[in-house]
Amino acid sequence: MKVEIKKVHISSVLFSVFPLAVFVVMLCGAFIEFFSPDANFGIAYFMGLIMRAIQGTLLFLLGTVAFLFIYNALQALGIRGIHVELEDK
């Protein structure tokens, strides 16, 4: 069965588990820097890692919203969407 994605609701993406998953990935990426030999350990360094993860999450979500807005606008103009082929088990 072939399915075409016509419109993606931005609110369904923002209020789902997607932002939490992006934050966890960004937090893991920030904590990789924890093992740097130049690291000065302290509460300010730890809070900087968390703030960097929050900043990366917000930038990624902003890019995602921009992509979805452009995708929905192009769909409204009549350009074909993404086709997905689904199979029954």
N, C-alpha and C positions, 0 to 999 in steps of 0.2 A: 504494500500500500504506500503510495507516494503522498506526502503531505507538504504543503507550502506554508511557511511561517509568514503570515500577512502583517501582523502588528505585535509588537512586544510592549507591554505596559511597563513604563518606567517605575511606577510605584511597586509593582510586583517584584521587580528586581531589587529595589532599595529596601523593601520591608520583608525580605526573605533571609535565608541563612547565608546568602552570597557575601554581604559585607563582613560578617563574622569570619567566614572562611578566608577572605582577603586579609583581614586583620591578623589572623593566626599565621598566615604565610609571611606577612610583613614582619611580624614579631619574631618568627624563627630566623628570618634574614637579618634582623637587627641583633639578635643574640649570637649570631655567628661572629659578629664583630667583638663579642665579649672575650673571645679567645685570642684577640690580637695582642702581640707583645707590647704594644704602645699604650695599652689600656691603663688608665688611672682609675682604680676601683673606688667607688663612693656612691652616695645617694644621688649626686648630681649626674654622674655618668649613667647610672641605671635609669634615672628619669629621662635623660637624653635619648637613650635607646627606645624607651616607650614612646616618647614624643615623635621620634623619627618613624616608628611603626605607624602611629596615628596619622602623621603627615603623608606617608606613602599610601596608606589606605584611602585617605580623602582624595589624593591626586588620582589614584587608580579608579575610584568610584566616579569622579568627575569625568574622566576619560570615557568610562563606560556609559555614563548618561549622555555624553556628547555623541558617542557612536550610536546609541539607541535612538536619539533624537533625529540624527541624520538618516538612519535606516528607516524609521517611520515616515519621515518626510519624503524619501525616495519612493517608498511604497505608496504613499498618497498620490504621487505623480504618475503611478502606473508601471514603474519598473518592477520586474519580477523579483520575488524574494528568494529566500533560501529553501531549497527542496531537500526534504529528509525522507528516506525510504525506511519504512517500518515493516517488521515481519512479526506475524503471530507465532507464538510457541506452540 
